[in-house]
């Protein structure tokens, strides 16, 4: 039986439930403009000026770039544990962490993708060592996420571990229009972006998977574990996959 409660009632007339403590609705998804504003808020001034200084030279240019996708593992259990509102507050901190660790290596965050980001190294800023920077950024993200997750678990018992799955591929892209807000439309040539996304989809939580092209471009700078050929959606031939273990002079990255 439903009680006929008035808008100003503090308690249900039928069951006595406190109507003031009803759960708040989950925050709505951010709009495109809101996502862009969040990314730009963390963009270092020096990096902004460097990109805009090259605008006339890079629009419409075909160049080699390294694409990084990362996605958070553990967000759904976090929502179930602490509620949507607090979980989205945690996600804001995760976005800030990701954006900073991309910018630290002169990459740019081109898109926020659900529970992660898409970043580019070598476009729009030309970088000779873009593949190395992308992997170094990935390792830094894993380290910082491990620390962040540990802090959360100390503050609130029972919170699940938060880890990133990261995929990286390097290949040709065409740089489109670059606006004053630094939003760039990148059109993938071949399957550059697609392969990076597929590597992220294959990766285990807390790891980075790369293609054979990435392995060849960075061999000697990092240690890898070869996983052999994997079938990848959308491709006729299988792809050789490698897991990044650590920089060449370091131990394994903690997960």
N, C-alpha and C positions, 0 to 999 in steps of 0.2 A: 504493500500500500504506500502510495506517495503522499507526503505531507505537502500542504499548500503553504509554503513559506513565503513571506514577504521579502522584498529586496533588502530591507534593513535589518532583518532578523539575524541575531548572532548565533542562535542555536536552533536545530531542527525541532519543529513542534511534534514530530512523530517519534523520533529515536533519541533526541537530545544531542546529536552530533554537533560539535563546534564547527559552524560554517565558516568561521574566520580562518581556519587552518587548512582549507582545501588546497590541494596541490596546484601550484602555478603551472600554466602551460609551458611546454618546452620552447626555448628560444627559436625563433624562425631562422631559416637558413639565411646567411648573408647574401645580399645582392651583389652583382658584379662590381658596382661602384664601391660598395663597402669593402669588398675583398681587396680591390685595387688600393683603396685608401690605407688599409692595414699594411699592405706590402710597402707602399711608398713611405709610410711613417718611419720605417726602420732602415731606409736606404741611406747609406752614408753620403754626406754632401760631396766628398771627393769623387765618389763613384758616379753620382748623378752628373757632375760637371764633365767627367770623362766621357760618359755615354753621349750627352748632348753635343759635345764638341765634335764627335764623329758622325753626327746624324746625316749630314749631306753625303758622306762617303759610303755609308752602309745601307741606306734604303735601297731595296731591290737587289742587293748584292748576294750572290751565291757564295757561301763559305762553309768551311768545315766547323762543326760545333759539337760539343759533348752535351748530351741531354741526361739529366738525372731526375728520376721519379722516386719519391719516398712516401710511404703510407703507414699510418699508425696502427699497430696491432694492440688490442686491449681496450679500445674505446667503448665498445658495447658493454662489456662487463663492468667498466667504470661507471657508465650511466646507470646500470642496474644497481650498483653498490651505493653511489652517493647522489643519484638523481641527475636529471638532465641539466638543470641550471648550473650546478657546481661543476659538472663534467665539462660544460661548454667554457666555463671559466678556466679550467685546466687546459682545454684545447687552445685557448688564446695564448697561454704561456708556451705551449708546444710550438705554435706557429712562430712566436717571437724567437724561440730557440733555433728553429729551422732556418728562418730568414737570416739571422745573424751568422750562423755557421756557413751559409752559402755566400754571404757578402764578405766574410773573412777571407775567402779565396777568390774574390773578384768575380764570382758568379752572379747571375741575376735571377730572381724568382719571377717567372713569367705567368704562373697560374697557381691558384690554390685549389687543390683537387680533393674535395671531401675531407678526409682526415690526413692530408699531407700537402705536398707542393710539387710542382714541376719547375726545375731550374735549368739554366743554360750556362755553359762555360765556353767562351770563345765567340759568343754573339750576345749582345751587340758589340761588346768590347773584344777586340782581337787578342787572343792569348796563345803564345806558342806552346805552352805546356798545359792547355785546357784539360786534357784527359787526366793528367796527374793531379791538377787542382780539384777536379770533380771527385776523385777517389779520396783525396785528403779531406775534403769537405764531408764526405760520407763517413769516414772514420771518426771525425770530430763530432758529427751528429750522433753516432752510436755512443760515444763516450759521454756526451752531455746528457743524452736521454737516460743512460744508466744512472747517472748522478741524480737527475731530476726525479726519476721513478723511485729511487731509494729515499729521497727526501719526502716524497708523498706518502710512502709506506710507513715512514717514521711518524708522520703527522697524523695519519689515519690508518688504524689497523685494518687489515683485511682487503686493502685496495690491491687489485691485480697489477702485475708488472706491465709497464708500458714499453714497448719496443718498436723500432722502425724496420720496415722492409724497404730496401733500397735497390733500384736497378739502374744501370748506366750503359749507354751506348754512344758511340761517336760516329758521325756521318755528315753528309751535306744537308744544309738547310738554305732557304732563301729568306732574307730579311725583308719584311714588308714595311708598312708605314710605322714610323716612330713618332709618337705624339709628345707634347711637352710634359705629359704625365709619365713618360717613359714606358707606356704600354706598347708592346711590340707584337704585331701579328706575324708569327713564324709559320711558313708553309713548309712542311717536311718534303724533301725530295727523296723518293724511294720510301723506305720505311724506318727512317732514323728515329722518329719519335715513337712509333709503334714498338720497335724492338726494345727501346729503353723501358717502356711501360710493361712489356712482356717479361723482361728480366725482373722487374719489381714484383710482378705477379708470381714468379717462380721462387723468389727469395724466401727463406725462412725468417721468422721474426728475429731481429737483432743482427742480420747479415746483409751484405751487399753482393749482388750477383752482377757480372758483367759479360759482355759478348767477347768473342775471340778477337775482334778488332780492337777492343779496349785492352785486352790482355797483351796483344802485340805492341800497342802504343806505349804501354807502361811497364813492360817486362823489365826486371832489374831494379825498378824503384819500389816494387811491392812484392809480397809473397802471395801466391794464389793456390787454391785447390781446384784441380780440373775435375769437372763433373761429366765430361764427355758430351755426347750429342743429346739434345732434348727436342722433342716435338713442340713447336710453337704455333699457336693459333694464327691463321692467316698466312702461313708460309708453307710452301710445298716441301722444301728441304729442311731437315732438322738443323738446329743451331748449336754450336759448341758453347758451353756455359762454364764460367769460372766463378768461384767464390773468393772474394778478397779476404785475406787473413790478417795482414798487417803491413806496415811499411817495412822495407827490406831489413832495416837494422833494429826492428822492434819485435816484441813477443806478440802473441795473438791478441786481437781486440776482444775486450771482455763483452759478454752478452748477458 
